[in-house]
């Protein structure tokens, strides 16, 4: 069954009918005509931009600060490895 892209209560490809399946989820659209419309392409671009912003906002692996925090919480003088801001002790 073909799933159409729904924009502002209308189908992007221009088809009409009460029994047509439609969705606003971009990954579920199967209609080739809907996929080639400007509305679908713009929505896809906006989705990709939002995903990039979400990925770039948070650090993926911030192991240095986690390790420094862990050594800071330990009792006594703990040495930091080479390359950690030149401090001999925490």
Secondary structure in CASP SS format (residue, H / E / C, confidence):
PFRMAT SS
TARGET T0000
AUTHOR 0000-0000-0000
METHOD secondary structure of the structure
MODEL  1
X C 1.00
X C 1.00
X E 1.00
X E 1.00
X E 1.00
X E 1.00
X E 1.00
X C 1.00
X C 1.00
X E 1.00
X E 1.00
X C 1.00
X C 1.00
X C 1.00
X C 1.00
X C 1.00
X C 1.00
X C 1.00
X C 1.00
X C 1.00
X E 1.00
X E 1.00
X E 1.00
X C 1.00
X C 1.00
X H 1.00
X H 1.00
X H 1.00
X C 1.00
X C 1.00
X C 1.00
X H 1.00
X H 1.00
X H 1.00
X H 1.00
X C 1.00
X C 1.00
X H 1.00
X H 1.00
X H 1.00
X H 1.00
X H 1.00
X H 1.00
X H 1.00
X H 1.00
X H 1.00
X H 1.00
X H 1.00
X H 1.00
X H 1.00
X H 1.00
X H 1.00
X H 1.00
X H 1.00
X H 1.00
X H 1.00
X H 1.00
X C 1.00
X C 1.00
X C 1.00
X C 1.00
X C 1.00
X H 1.00
X H 1.00
X H 1.00
X H 1.00
X H 1.00
X H 1.00
X H 1.00
X H 1.00
X H 1.00
X H 1.00
X H 1.00
X C 1.00
X C 1.00
X C 1.00
X C 1.00
X C 1.00
X C 1.00
X C 1.00
X C 1.00
X C 1.00
X C 1.00
X C 1.00
X C 1.00
X C 1.00
X C 1.00
X C 1.00
X C 1.00
X C 1.00
END
